[in-house]
Amino acid sequence: RYRGPAHSNCNLNYKYSYCIPVAFHNSSGYDAHFIIKEKVIAFEGSINVLPITKEIYISFTKHVKDTSKLRIIDSYTFLSTNLDKLASFLSKDKLKIVQSEFKNLSAEDFDLLTRKGVYPYEYVDCIAKLQDQYLPPRESLYSSLTGDRVSESDYTYAVNVWERFSIQTLSEYSDLYLKTDVLLLTGIFENFCDKRNSCIKSYGLDPTYYYTLPGFTWDAMLKYTKINFKLLTNIDMVMFIERGVKG
């Protein structure tokens, strides 16, 4: 497609990425492993993984024949806190996608979906339990990782959701939990993308095409300051910087 007359450098830099970024929250850990396995065998196309270790992946990209690449990025690298806290920062007018999916709800019922849900992760250890016609007792909502049981207020909230949405089985509860989880992340990342526009305007860089926020800020710094770093060849200088690295 002819865009108009442009310098050679401008034409070379202005190119379509053929990449669709897909955000998962905290996908760098083991949560992404089963997705990678399924993506490899589900349909034709190679997959590229960007690992930190054998267990932790920054991102992975699925090449799809005759279409754009799907790049899975971890939204946690941009918004480094849990979904519950991120959702609490948003006012209801920022949750437009959640509102569009549940537009027939009363204001009171909608309020129940504006926070991270409560789920009996360890209780549901087989498919058969999804047919339970009741919410498990509070004692069953226990985490062996933290050694904590769900609080009384959180359990009351879960019971309220079950009753207000006329849920019949634990499977229906799971569906609602997963749907609101995804929609909340969508609203949170959309709100982040509002700030993305100012990043594009200020630096000409799109943060959603980066793997991490530090990577974006590094490039923004280089572009803004126009600094050209020289290769360090003095071992004392290299060790000075290495000793200063934390984390």
FIKOLZA-1660 file (N, C-alpha, C; in steps of 0.1 Angstrom, whole numbers, plus 5000, padded with zeros to 4 digits):
% residues 247
   i   px   py   pz ch aa at
   1 5008 4988 5000  A  R  N
   1 5000 5000 5000  A  R CA
   1 5009 5012 5000  A  R  C
   2 5006 5022 4991  A  Y  N
   2 5014 5034 4990  A  Y CA
   2 5010 5044 5001  A  Y  C
   3 5020 5048 5009  A  R  N
   3 5017 5057 5020  A  R CA
   3 5020 5071 5017  A  R  C
   4 5027 5073 5006  A  G  N
   4 5031 5086 5003  A  G CA
   4 5047 5087 5002  A  G  C
   5 5052 5098 4997  A  P  N
   5 5067 5099 4996  A  P CA
   5 5073 5100 5010  A  P  C
   6 5084 5093 5012  A  A  N
   6 5091 5092 5025  A  A CA
   6 5106 5089 5023  A  A  C
   7 5114 5093 5033  A  H  N
   7 5128 5090 5032  A  H CA
   7 5130 5075 5033  A  H  C
   8 5141 5070 5029  A  S  N
   8 5144 5056 5029  A  S CA
   8 5144 5051 5043  A  S  C
   9 5150 5058 5053  A  N  N
   9 5151 5054 5067  A  N CA
   9 5137 5053 5073  A  N  C
  10 5128 5063 5069  A  C  N
  10 5115 5063 5075  A  C CA
  10 5107 5051 5070  A  C  C
  11 5109 5048 5057  A  N  N
  11 5102 5036 5051  A  N CA
  11 5106 5023 5058  A  N  C
  12 5119 5022 5060  A  L  N
  12 5125 5010 5066  A  L CA
  12 5120 5008 5081  A  L  C
  13 5119 5019 5088  A  N  N
  13 5114 5019 5102  A  N CA
  13 5099 5017 5103  A  N  C
  14 5092 5021 5093  A  Y  N
  14 5077 5020 5094  A  Y CA
  14 5073 5007 5087  A  Y  C
  15 5072 4997 5095  A  K  N
  15 5069 4984 5090  A  K CA
  15 5059 4977 5099  A  K  C
  16 5050 4969 5093  A  Y  N
  16 5040 4962 5101  A  Y CA
  16 5046 4950 5108  A  Y  C
  17 5043 4949 5121  A  S  N
  17 5050 4938 5129  A  S CA
  17 5044 4924 5127  A  S  C
  18 5031 4923 5122  A  Y  N
  18 5025 4911 5120  A  Y CA
  18 5024 4903 5133  A  Y  C
  19 5023 4910 5144  A  C  N
  19 5023 4904 5157  A  C CA
  19 5012 4909 5166  A  C  C
  20 5004 4900 5171  A  I  N
  20 4993 4904 5180  A  I CA
  20 4997 4901 5194  A  I  C
  21 4999 4911 5203  A  P  N
  21 5002 4908 5217  A  P CA
  21 4989 4903 5225  A  P  C
  22 4991 4892 5232  A  V  N
  22 4980 4887 5241  A  V CA
  22 4985 4887 5255  A  V  C
  23 4978 4894 5264  A  A  N
  23 4982 4895 5278  A  A CA
  23 4977 4884 5287  A  A  C
  24 4986 4878 5294  A  F  N
  24 4982 4869 5305  A  F CA
  24 4988 4875 5318  A  F  C
  25 4981 4874 5329  A  H  N
  25 4986 4879 5341  A  H CA
  25 4994 4868 5349  A  H  C
  26 5007 4871 5351  A  N  N
  26 5016 4862 5358  A  N CA
  26 5018 4849 5350  A  N  C
  27 5018 4850 5337  A  S  N
  27 5020 4838 5328  A  S CA
  27 5034 4833 5327  A  S  C
  28 5044 4841 5333  A  S  N
  28 5058 4837 5333  A  S CA
  28 5060 4823 5340  A  S  C
  29 5052 4820 5350  A  G  N
  29 5054 4808 5358  A  G CA
  29 5048 4796 5352  A  G  C
  30 5045 4786 5360  A  Y  N
  30 5041 4773 5355  A  Y CA
  30 5027 4774 5349  A  Y  C
  31 5019 4784 5351  A  D  N
  31 5006 4786 5346  A  D CA
  31 5006 4785 5330  A  D  C
  32 5017 4789 5324  A  A  N
  32 5018 4790 5310  A  A CA
  32 5022 4776 5303  A  A  C
  33 5027 4767 5311  A  H  N
  33 5033 4755 5306  A  H CA
  33 5023 4747 5298  A  H  C
  34 5011 4745 5303  A  F  N
  34 5001 4737 5296  A  F CA
  34 4996 4744 5284  A  F  C
  35 4996 4757 5284  A  I  N
  35 4992 4765 5272  A  I CA
  35 5002 4763 5261  A  I  C
  36 5015 4763 5264  A  I  N
  36 5025 4761 5254  A  I CA
  36 5024 4747 5248  A  I  C
  37 5022 4737 5256  A  K  N
  37 5021 4724 5251  A  K CA
  37 5009 4722 5242  A  K  C
  38 4998 4728 5245  A  E  N
  38 4986 4727 5237  A  E CA
  38 4988 4735 5224  A  E  C
  39 4994 4747 5225  A  K  N
  39 4996 4755 5213  A  K CA
  39 5005 4748 5203  A  K  C
  40 5015 4740 5208  A  V  N
  40 5024 4733 5199  A  V CA
  40 5016 4723 5190  A  V  C
  41 5007 4715 5197  A  I  N
  41 5000 4704 5190  A  I CA
  41 4986 4708 5184  A  I  C
  42 4981 4719 5189  A  A  N
  42 4967 4722 5185  A  A CA
  42 4966 4726 5170  A  A  C
  43 4975 4734 5165  A  F  N
  43 4974 4737 5151  A  F CA
  43 4988 4740 5145  A  F  C
  44 4989 4740 5132  A  E  N
  44 5002 4741 5125  A  E CA
  44 5009 4754 5128  A  E  C
  45 5022 4753 5129  A  G  N
  45 5030 4765 5131  A  G CA
  45 5040 4764 5142  A  G  C
  46 5051 4769 5141  A  S  N
  46 5062 4768 5151  A  S CA
  46 5059 4777 5163  A  S  C
  47 5066 4774 5174  A  I  N
  47 5065 4783 5186  A  I CA
  47 5078 4786 5191  A  I  C
  48 5080 4799 5194  A  N  N
  48 5093 4804 5200  A  N CA
  48 5091 4808 5215  A  N  C
  49 5100 4803 5223  A  V  N
  49 5099 4806 5237  A  V CA
  49 5111 4815 5241  A  V  C
  50 5108 4825 5250  A  L  N
  50 5119 4834 5255  A  L CA
  50 5120 4830 5270  A  L  C
  51 5129 4822 5274  A  P  N
  51 5129 4817 5288  A  P CA
  51 5139 4825 5297  A  P  C
  52 5136 4825 5310  A  I  N
  52 5146 4830 5320  A  I CA
  52 5153 4818 5325  A  I  C
  53 5145 4808 5329  A  T  N
  53 5150 4795 5333  A  T CA
  53 5142 4784 5327  A  T  C
  54 5144 4771 5330  A  K  N
  54 5136 4761 5324  A  K CA
  54 5122 4761 5329  A  K  C
  55 5119 4768 5340  A  E  N
  55 5105 4768 5345  A  E CA
  55 5098 4782 5343  A  E  C
  56 5106 4792 5340  A  I  N
  56 5100 4806 5339  A  I CA
  56 5103 4811 5325  A  I  C
  57 5092 4816 5318  A  Y  N
  57 5093 4821 5305  A  Y CA
  57 5088 4836 5305  A  Y  C
  58 5096 4844 5299  A  I  N
  58 5091 4858 5297  A  I CA
  58 5080 4859 5288  A  I  C
  59 5081 4852 5277  A  S  N
  59 5071 4853 5266  A  S CA
  59 5072 4840 5257  A  S  C
  60 5061 4837 5250  A  F  N
  60 5062 4828 5239  A  F CA
  60 5054 4832 5227  A  F  C
  61 5058 4829 5215  A  T  N
  61 5052 4834 5203  A  T CA
  61 5047 4822 5195  A  T  C
  62 5035 4822 5190  A  K  N
  62 5030 4811 5182  A  K CA
  62 5029 4817 5167  A  K  C
  63 5035 4810 5158  A  H  N
  63 5034 4814 5144  A  H CA
  63 5023 4807 5138  A  H  C
  64 5013 4814 5132  A  V  N
  64 5001 4808 5126  A  V CA
  64 5002 4810 5111  A  V  C
  65 4999 4800 5104  A  K  N
  65 5000 4800 5089  A  K CA
  65 4991 4810 5083  A  K  C
  66 4995 4818 5074  A  D  N
  66 4987 4828 5067  A  D CA
  66 4981 4838 5076  A  D  C
  67 4986 4841 5087  A  T  N
  67 4980 4851 5096  A  T CA
  67 4991 4857 5105  A  T  C
  68 4988 4866 5114  A  S  N
  68 4998 4872 5123  A  S CA
  68 5003 4863 5133  A  S  C
  69 5014 4866 5139  A  K  N
  69 5019 4858 5151  A  K CA
  69 5011 4862 5163  A  K  C
  70 5010 4853 5172  A  L  N
  70 5004 4855 5185  A  L CA
  70 5015 4855 5196  A  L  C
  71 5018 4867 5202  A  R  N
  71 5028 4868 5212  A  R CA
  71 5022 4869 5226  A  R  C
  72 5024 4859 5234  A  I  N
  72 5019 4859 5248  A  I CA
  72 5029 4867 5256  A  I  C
  73 5024 4878 5262  A  I  N
  73 5032 4886 5271  A  I CA
  73 5026 4885 5285  A  I  C
  74 5034 4887 5295  A  D  N
  74 5030 4887 5309  A  D CA
  74 5026 4901 5314  A  D  C
  75 5014 4903 5317  A  S  N
  75 5010 4917 5321  A  S CA
  75 5015 4920 5335  A  S  C
  76 5020 4910 5342  A  Y  N
  76 5026 4912 5355  A  Y CA
  76 5039 4919 5354  A  Y  C
  77 5046 4918 5343  A  T  N
  77 5058 4926 5341  A  T CA
  77 5056 4941 5339  A  T  C
  78 5043 4944 5336  A  F  N
  78 5040 4959 5335  A  F CA
  78 5032 4963 5347  A  F  C
  79 5024 4955 5353  A  L  N
  79 5016 4958 5364  A  L CA
  79 5019 4948 5375  A  L  C
  80 5029 4950 5383  A  S  N
  80 5035 4940 5392  A  S CA
  80 5028 4939 5405  A  S  C
  81 5016 4936 5405  A  T  N
  81 5009 4932 5418  A  T CA
  81 4997 4923 5414  A  T  C
  82 4990 4918 5424  A  N  N
  82 4980 4908 5421  A  N CA
  82 4968 4914 5416  A  N  C
  83 4959 4906 5409  A  L  N
  83 4948 4911 5402  A  L CA
  83 4938 4917 5412  A  L  C
  84 4936 4912 5424  A  D  N
  84 4927 4918 5433  A  D CA
  84 4930 4932 5436  A  D  C
  85 4943 4935 5439  A  K  N
  85 4947 4949 5442  A  K CA
  85 4946 4958 5430  A  K  C
  86 4949 4953 5418  A  L  N
  86 4948 4961 5406  A  L CA
  86 4934 4965 5403  A  L  C
  87 4925 4955 5405  A  A  N
  87 4910 4958 5403  A  A CA
  87 4905 4968 5413  A  A  C
  88 4911 4968 5425  A  S  N
  88 4906 4978 5435  A  S CA
  88 4910 4992 5431  A  S  C
  89 4919 4994 5423  A  F  N
  89 4924 5008 5419  A  F CA
  89 4914 5014 5408  A  F  C
  90 4906 5006 5402  A  L  N
  90 4898 5010 5391  A  L CA
  90 4884 5014 5396  A  L  C
  91 4879 5026 5391  A  S  N
  91 4865 5030 5393  A  S CA
  91 4856 5022 5384  A  S  C
  92 4843 5022 5387  A  K  N
  92 4834 5014 5378  A  K CA
  92 4833 5019 5364  A  K  C
  93 4835 5032 5362  A  D  N
  93 4834 5037 5348  A  D CA
  93 4846 5032 5340  A  D  C
  94 4856 5027 5346  A  K  N
  94 4868 5021 5338  A  K CA
  94 4866 5007 5334  A  K  C
  95 4855 5001 5340  A  L  N
  95 4853 4986 5337  A  L CA
  95 4842 4985 5326  A  L  C
  96 4845 4992 5314  A  K  N
  96 4835 4992 5304  A  K CA
  96 4832 4978 5298  A  K  C
  97 4843 4970 5296  A  I  N
  97 4841 4957 5290  A  I CA
  97 4833 4948 5299  A  I  C
  98 4836 4949 5312  A  V  N
  98 4828 4941 5322  A  V CA
  98 4813 4945 5322  A  V  C
  99 4811 4958 5321  A  Q  N
  99 4797 4963 5320  A  Q CA
  99 4790 4959 5308  A  Q  C
 100 4797 4958 5296  A  S  N
 100 4791 4954 5284  A  S CA
 100 4787 4939 5284  A  S  C
 101 4794 4931 5292  A  E  N
 101 4791 4917 5293  A  E CA
 101 4780 4914 5303  A  E  C
 102 4778 4923 5313  A  F  N
 102 4768 4921 5323  A  F CA
 102 4759 4933 5324  A  F  C
 103 4754 4938 5313  A  K  N
 103 4747 4951 5312  A  K CA
 103 4733 4950 5318  A  K  C
 104 4728 4938 5320  A  N  N
 104 4714 4936 5325  A  N CA
 104 4714 4934 5341  A  N  C
 105 4725 4935 5347  A  L  N
 105 4726 4933 5361  A  L CA
 105 4722 4946 5369  A  L  C
 106 4717 4944 5381  A  S  N
 106 4715 4956 5389  A  S CA
 106 4728 4961 5394  A  S  C
 107 4728 4973 5399  A  A  N
 107 4741 4979 5404  A  A CA
 107 4747 4971 5415  A  A  C
 108 4738 4966 5424  A  E  N
 108 4743 4958 5435  A  E CA
 108 4750 4945 5431  A  E  C
 109 4743 4938 5421  A  D  N
 109 4749 4926 5416  A  D CA
 109 4762 4928 5408  A  D  C
 110 4763 4940 5401  A  F  N
 110 4775 4943 5393  A  F CA
 110 4786 4945 5403  A  F  C
 111 4784 4951 5414  A  D  N
 111 4794 4954 5424  A  D CA
 111 4802 4941 5428  A  D  C
 112 4794 4930 5428  A  L  N
 112 4800 4918 5432  A  L CA
 112 4811 4913 5422  A  L  C
 113 4810 4918 5410  A  L  N
 113 4819 4914 5399  A  L CA
 113 4831 4923 5397  A  L  C
 114 4832 4933 5406  A  T  N
 114 4843 4943 5404  A  T CA
 114 4855 4940 5412  A  T  C
 115 4856 4928 5418  A  R  N
 115 4867 4924 5425  A  R CA
 115 4871 4910 5422  A  R  C
 116 4883 4906 5426  A  K  N
 116 4888 4892 5423  A  K CA
 116 4879 4883 5431  A  K  C
 117 4875 4872 5424  A  G  N
 117 4866 4862 5430  A  G CA
 117 4873 4853 5440  A  G  C
 118 4865 4844 5447  A  V  N
 118 4871 4835 5456  A  V CA
 118 4868 4821 5450  A  V  C
 119 4879 4812 5450  A  Y  N
 119 4877 4799 5444  A  Y CA
 119 4884 4788 5452  A  Y  C
 120 4877 4777 5454  A  P  N
 120 4883 4766 5461  A  P CA
 120 4893 4758 5453  A  P  C
 121 4905 4763 5451  A  Y  N
 121 4914 4757 5441  A  Y CA
 121 4918 4743 5445  A  Y  C
 122 4922 4740 5458  A  E  N
 122 4926 4727 5462  A  E CA
 122 4915 4717 5464  A  E  C
 123 4903 4723 5466  A  Y  N
 123 4891 4714 5468  A  Y CA
 123 4888 4707 5455  A  Y  C
 124 4889 4715 5444  A  V  N
 124 4885 4709 5431  A  V CA
 124 4897 4702 5425  A  V  C
 125 4898 4689 5429  A  D  N
 125 4909 4681 5424  A  D CA
 125 4905 4670 5414  A  D  C
 126 4893 4671 5410  A  C  N
 126 4888 4662 5399  A  C CA
 126 4876 4668 5393  A  C  C
 127 4873 4664 5381  A  I  N
 127 4862 4669 5373  A  I CA
 127 4848 4667 5380  A  I  C
 128 4847 4655 5387  A  A  N
 128 4834 4651 5393  A  A CA
 128 4830 4662 5403  A  A  C
 129 4839 4669 5410  A  K  N
 129 4835 4678 5420  A  K CA
 129 4829 4691 5414  A  K  C
 130 4831 4693 5401  A  L  N
 130 4824 4704 5394  A  L CA
 130 4809 4703 5394  A  L  C
 131 4804 4690 5396  A  Q  N
 131 4790 4688 5396  A  Q CA
 131 4783 4690 5410  A  Q  C
 132 4792 4693 5420  A  D  N
 132 4786 4696 5433  A  D CA
 132 4776 4707 5432  A  D  C
 133 4765 4706 5439  A  Q  N
 133 4754 4715 5439  A  Q CA
 133 4754 4725 5451  A  Q  C
 134 4766 4727 5456  A  Y  N
 134 4767 4736 5468  A  Y CA
 134 4782 4741 5468  A  Y  C
 135 4784 4752 5474  A  L  N
 135 4797 4758 5476  A  L CA
 135 4804 4750 5488  A  L  C
 136 4816 4746 5486  A  P  N
 136 4823 4738 5497  A  P CA
 136 4823 4746 5510  A  P  C
 137 4824 4740 5521  A  P  N
 137 4824 4747 5534  A  P CA
 137 4837 4755 5535  A  P  C
 138 4837 4765 5544  A  R  N
 138 4849 4774 5545  A  R CA
 138 4862 4766 5548  A  R  C
 139 4861 4755 5555  A  E  N
 139 4872 4747 5559  A  E CA
 139 4879 4741 5547  A  E  C
 140 4872 4739 5536  A  S  N
 140 4878 4734 5524  A  S CA
 140 4885 4744 5515  A  S  C
 141 4883 4756 5518  A  L  N
 141 4889 4767 5510  A  L CA
 141 4902 4770 5517  A  L  C
 142 4912 4761 5516  A  Y  N
 142 4924 4762 5523  A  Y CA
 142 4936 4761 5514  A  Y  C
 143 4946 4769 5516  A  S  N
 143 4958 4769 5507  A  S CA
 143 4970 4762 5515  A  S  C
 144 4975 4751 5509  A  S  N
 144 4986 4745 5515  A  S CA
 144 4999 4753 5513  A  S  C
 145 4999 4761 5503  A  L  N
 145 5011 4770 5500  A  L CA
 145 5013 4780 5511  A  L  C
 146 5002 4787 5515  A  T  N
 146 5003 4798 5525  A  T CA
 146 5000 4793 5539  A  T  C
 147 4993 4781 5540  A  G  N
 147 4988 4776 5553  A  G CA
 147 4976 4784 5558  A  G  C
 148 4970 4792 5549  A  D  N
 148 4958 4800 5554  A  D CA
 148 4945 4795 5548  A  D  C
 149 4935 4797 5556  A  R  N
 149 4921 4794 5552  A  R CA
 149 4915 4808 5547  A  R  C
 150 4906 4807 5538  A  V  N
 150 4899 4819 5533  A  V CA
 150 4892 4826 5545  A  V  C
 151 4893 4839 5545  A  S  N
 151 4887 4847 5555  A  S CA
 151 4872 4846 5555  A  S  C
 152 4866 4849 5567  A  E  N
 152 4851 4848 5568  A  E CA
 152 4844 4858 5558  A  E  C
 153 4850 4870 5557  A  S  N
 153 4844 4880 5548  A  S CA
 153 4845 4875 5533  A  S  C
 154 4856 4869 5529  A  D  N
 154 4857 4864 5516  A  D CA
 154 4848 4853 5513  A  D  C
 155 4846 4844 5523  A  Y  N
 155 4837 4833 5522  A  Y CA
 155 4822 4838 5521  A  Y  C
 156 4819 4848 5529  A  T  N
 156 4806 4854 5528  A  T CA
 156 4803 4860 5514  A  T  C
 157 4813 4866 5509  A  Y  N
 157 4813 4871 5495  A  Y CA
 157 4810 4860 5485  A  Y  C
 158 4817 4849 5486  A  A  N
 158 4815 4838 5477  A  A CA
 158 4801 4832 5478  A  A  C
 159 4796 4831 5490  A  V  N
 159 4782 4826 5492  A  V CA
 159 4772 4836 5486  A  V  C
 160 4775 4849 5488  A  N  N
 160 4766 4859 5482  A  N CA
 160 4765 4858 5467  A  N  C
 161 4777 4856 5460  A  V  N
 161 4778 4854 5446  A  V CA
 161 4770 4842 5442  A  V  C
 162 4771 4831 5449  A  W  N
 162 4764 4819 5445  A  W CA
 162 4749 4821 5446  A  W  C
 163 4744 4828 5456  A  E  N
 163 4730 4830 5458  A  E CA
 163 4724 4840 5448  A  E  C
 164 4731 4851 5447  A  R  N
 164 4726 4862 5438  A  R CA
 164 4726 4859 5424  A  R  C
 165 4735 4850 5419  A  F  N
 165 4735 4846 5405  A  F CA
 165 4728 4833 5402  A  F  C
 166 4721 4828 5413  A  S  N
 166 4713 4816 5411  A  S CA
 166 4722 4804 5406  A  S  C
 167 4733 4803 5411  A  I  N
 167 4742 4792 5406  A  I CA
 167 4738 4778 5411  A  I  C
 168 4738 4769 5402  A  Q  N
 168 4733 4755 5405  A  Q CA
 168 4744 4745 5408  A  Q  C
 169 4756 4747 5401  A  T  N
 169 4767 4737 5403  A  T CA
 169 4780 4745 5405  A  T  C
 170 4790 4738 5410  A  L  N
 170 4803 4743 5411  A  L CA
 170 4809 4746 5397  A  L  C
 171 4805 4739 5387  A  S  N
 171 4809 4742 5373  A  S CA
 171 4804 4756 5369  A  S  C
 172 4792 4759 5372  A  E  N
 172 4787 4772 5368  A  E CA
 172 4794 4783 5376  A  E  C
 173 4797 4780 5389  A  Y  N
 173 4805 4790 5397  A  Y CA
 173 4819 4792 5391  A  Y  C
 174 4825 4781 5386  A  S  N
 174 4838 4782 5380  A  S CA
 174 4838 4790 5367  A  S  C
 175 4828 4788 5359  A  D  N
 175 4826 4796 5347  A  D CA
 175 4825 4811 5349  A  D  C
 176 4817 4815 5359  A  L  N
 176 4816 4829 5363  A  L CA
 176 4829 4834 5368  A  L  C
 177 4835 4826 5377  A  Y  N
 177 4848 4831 5383  A  Y CA
 177 4858 4833 5372  A  Y  C
 178 4860 4824 5362  A  L  N
 178 4870 4826 5351  A  L CA
 178 4866 4837 5342  A  L  C
 179 4853 4839 5339  A  K  N
 179 4849 4850 5330  A  K CA
 179 4852 4863 5336  A  K  C
 180 4848 4865 5349  A  T  N
 180 4851 4878 5355  A  T CA
 180 4866 4881 5357  A  T  C
 181 4873 4870 5360  A  D  N
 181 4888 4871 5361  A  D CA
 181 4894 4877 5348  A  D  C
 182 4890 4871 5337  A  V  N
 182 4895 4876 5324  A  V CA
 182 4890 4890 5321  A  V  C
 183 4878 4893 5323  A  L  N
 183 4872 4906 5320  A  L CA
 183 4878 4917 5329  A  L  C
 184 4881 4914 5342  A  L  N
 184 4888 4923 5350  A  L CA
 184 4902 4927 5345  A  L  C
 185 4909 4916 5341  A  L  N
 185 4923 4919 5335  A  L CA
 185 4922 4927 5323  A  L  C
 186 4911 4925 5315  A  T  N
 186 4909 4932 5303  A  T CA
 186 4907 4947 5306  A  T  C
 187 4899 4950 5316  A  G  N
 187 4897 4964 5320  A  G CA
 187 4909 4970 5326  A  G  C
 188 4917 4962 5333  A  I  N
 188 4929 4968 5339  A  I CA
 188 4939 4971 5328  A  I  C
 189 4941 4962 5319  A  F  N
 189 4951 4964 5308  A  F CA
 189 4946 4975 5299  A  F  C
 190 4933 4976 5297  A  E  N
 190 4928 4987 5289  A  E CA
 190 4931 5001 5295  A  E  C
 191 4930 5001 5308  A  N  N
 191 4933 5013 5316  A  N CA
 191 4948 5016 5314  A  N  C
 192 4956 5006 5315  A  F  N
 192 4971 5008 5313  A  F CA
 192 4973 5013 5299  A  F  C
 193 4965 5008 5289  A  C  N
 193 4967 5012 5275  A  C CA
 193 4963 5027 5273  A  C  C
 194 4955 5032 5282  A  D  N
 194 4952 5047 5281  A  D CA
 194 4965 5055 5283  A  D  C
 195 4973 5050 5292  A  K  N
 195 4986 5056 5295  A  K CA
 195 4995 5053 5283  A  K  C
 196 4993 5041 5277  A  R  N
 196 5001 5037 5265  A  R CA
 196 5001 5048 5254  A  R  C
 197 4989 5055 5252  A  N  N
 197 4988 5065 5242  A  N CA
 197 4998 5076 5245  A  N  C
 198 4999 5080 5257  A  S  N
 198 5008 5091 5261  A  S CA
 198 5023 5087 5259  A  S  C
 199 5026 5073 5261  A  C  N
 199 5039 5068 5258  A  C CA
 199 5042 5069 5243  A  C  C
 200 5033 5065 5235  A  I  N
 200 5035 5066 5221  A  I CA
 200 5037 5080 5216  A  I  C
 201 5029 5089 5222  A  K  N
 201 5030 5103 5218  A  K CA
 201 5043 5109 5222  A  K  C
 202 5048 5106 5235  A  S  N
 202 5060 5112 5240  A  S CA
 202 5072 5106 5234  A  S  C
 203 5073 5093 5233  A  Y  N
 203 5085 5086 5229  A  Y CA
 203 5084 5079 5215  A  Y  C
 204 5072 5078 5209  A  G  N
 204 5071 5070 5197  A  G CA
 204 5073 5056 5199  A  G  C
 205 5071 5051 5211  A  L  N
 205 5073 5036 5214  A  L CA
 205 5060 5031 5220  A  L  C
 206 5057 5019 5216  A  D  N
 206 5044 5012 5221  A  D CA
 206 5048 5002 5231  A  D  C
 207 5044 5004 5244  A  P  N
 207 5048 4994 5255  A  P CA
 207 5043 4980 5253  A  P  C
 208 5031 4979 5246  A  T  N
 208 5026 4965 5244  A  T CA
 208 5034 4957 5235  A  T  C
 209 5043 4962 5228  A  Y  N
 209 5052 4955 5219  A  Y CA
 209 5066 4952 5226  A  Y  C
 210 5066 4954 5239  A  Y  N
 210 5078 4951 5247  A  Y CA
 210 5075 4939 5256  A  Y  C
 211 5085 4932 5260  A  Y  N
 211 5083 4921 5269  A  Y CA
 211 5081 4925 5284  A  Y  C
 212 5088 4936 5288  A  T  N
 212 5087 4941 5301  A  T CA
 212 5087 4956 5302  A  T  C
 213 5082 4962 5313  A  L  N
 213 5083 4976 5314  A  L CA
 213 5097 4982 5315  A  L  C
 214 5106 4975 5322  A  P  N
 214 5120 4980 5323  A  P CA
 214 5126 4980 5309  A  P  C
 215 5123 4971 5300  A  G  N
 215 5128 4971 5286  A  G CA
 215 5123 4983 5279  A  G  C
 216 5110 4987 5281  A  F  N
 216 5104 4998 5274  A  F CA
 216 5111 5011 5280  A  F  C
 217 5113 5012 5293  A  T  N
 217 5119 5025 5298  A  T CA
 217 5133 5026 5294  A  T  C
 218 5140 5015 5292  A  W  N
 218 5154 5015 5288  A  W CA
 218 5155 5021 5274  A  W  C
 219 5146 5017 5265  A  D  N
 219 5146 5022 5251  A  D CA
 219 5142 5036 5251  A  D  C
 220 5132 5040 5259  A  A  N
 220 5127 5054 5260  A  A CA
 220 5139 5063 5265  A  A  C
 221 5147 5058 5275  A  M  N
 221 5158 5066 5279  A  M CA
 221 5168 5068 5268  A  M  C
 222 5171 5057 5261  A  L  N
 222 5181 5058 5250  A  L CA
 222 5177 5068 5239  A  L  C
 223 5164 5067 5236  A  K  N
 223 5158 5076 5225  A  K CA
 223 5158 5090 5230  A  K  C
 224 5154 5092 5242  A  Y  N
 224 5152 5106 5248  A  Y CA
 224 5166 5113 5250  A  Y  C
 225 5176 5106 5255  A  T  N
 225 5189 5111 5258  A  T CA
 225 5198 5111 5246  A  T  C
 226 5195 5102 5236  A  K  N
 226 5204 5101 5224  A  K CA
 226 5218 5097 5228  A  K  C
 227 5219 5089 5238  A  I  N
 227 5232 5084 5243  A  I CA
 227 5236 5072 5235  A  I  C
 228 5249 5071 5231  A  N  N
 228 5254 5059 5225  A  N CA
 228 5264 5053 5234  A  N  C
 229 5261 5041 5240  A  F  N
 229 5270 5035 5250  A  F CA
 229 5282 5029 5243  A  F  C
 230 5293 5030 5249  A  K  N
 230 5305 5023 5244  A  K CA
 230 5307 5009 5250  A  K  C
 231 5313 5000 5243  A  L  N
 231 5315 4987 5249  A  L CA
 231 5326 4988 5260  A  L  C
 232 5322 4982 5271  A  L  N
 232 5331 4982 5283  A  L CA
 232 5342 4971 5281  A  L  C
 233 5354 4976 5281  A  T  N
 233 5365 4966 5279  A  T CA
 233 5374 4965 5292  A  T  C
 234 5372 4974 5301  A  N  N
 234 5379 4974 5314  A  N CA
 234 5372 4965 5324  A  N  C
 235 5379 4955 5328  A  I  N
 235 5373 4945 5337  A  I CA
 235 5368 4951 5350  A  I  C
 236 5375 4961 5355  A  D  N
 236 5372 4968 5368  A  D CA
 236 5358 4975 5366  A  D  C
 237 5356 4981 5355  A  M  N
 237 5343 4988 5352  A  M CA
 237 5332 4978 5351  A  M  C
 238 5335 4967 5345  A  V  N
 238 5324 4956 5343  A  V CA
 238 5321 4951 5357  A  V  C
 239 5330 4948 5365  A  M  N
 239 5328 4943 5379  A  M CA
 239 5321 4953 5388  A  M  C
 240 5324 4966 5386  A  F  N
 240 5317 4977 5394  A  F CA
 240 5302 4977 5391  A  F  C
 241 5299 4976 5378  A  I  N
 241 5285 4975 5374  A  I CA
 241 5278 4962 5379  A  I  C
 242 5285 4951 5377  A  E  N
 242 5279 4938 5381  A  E CA
 242 5276 4938 5396  A  E  C
 243 5285 4943 5404  A  R  N
 243 5283 4943 5419  A  R CA
 243 5271 4952 5423  A  R  C
 244 5268 4962 5414  A  G  N
 244 5257 4971 5417  A  G CA
 244 5243 4965 5413  A  G  C
 245 5243 4954 5406  A  V  N
 245 5230 4948 5402  A  V CA
 245 5224 4942 5414  A  V  C
 246 5211 4945 5416  A  K  N
 246 5204 4939 5427  A  K CA
 246 5192 4931 5422  A  K  C
 247 5188 4921 5429  A  G  N
 247 5176 4913 5425  A  G CA
 247 5178 4903 5414  A  G  C
% end
